[in-house]
Amino acid sequence: MFVSQFSYLNEDISHDSAIHDINEEAFGPGRFARAAARIREQGPHDYNHSFVCQDGEQVIGSVRITAIWIGETKAYLLGPLAVRPSHKSKGIGGKLIELALSSIAGDDDLPVILVGDYAYYGPKGFHMFDADQVNFPGPVDRTRILISKELSPRDVLSGTVKFRDVSA
């Protein structure tokens, strides 16, 4: 029987420094220029849906979820997702995504979008969609905007992506 050496926890403020270091290591200084970073600057991510992975006491991976609006539609933004290079290819990223999506599942089946590689996120349940009418506050490669659920032809997401306050 396989027993995982990793533990998965809801993120809390005590993890901030380690997550900062992991994201810096994974994405470098260019991470602040990304369109998704412009959204996260508008307000805090949702700790209730954000998770970390620990190896012993060391935080080795994290995924953050931010509540957003896409025009008039409530949704979530997944990211950043990062795992320390020393722990890549061990299923940690996939497990973090699974936990985040499961925690959101009871929230009125709201869509989750991200900007990322379909080759990685497709097998984890994300789909390409027509994002021509989805406007991020900064440059973004529209072919990399993915969504967590298939949209019917009558479901069109349109409008500006911006922070949605869920603290009230």
Secondary structure, DSSP 8 states (H G I E B T S, - for coil): ----SEEEEE--GGGHHHHHHHHHHHH-GGGGGSHHHHHHTTS---GGG-EEEEETTEEEEEEEEEEEEETTEEEEEEEEEEE-GGGTTSSHHHHHHHHHHHHHHTTTT--EEEES-HHHHGGGT-EE---TTEE-SS---GGGEEESS---TT----EEEEE-----
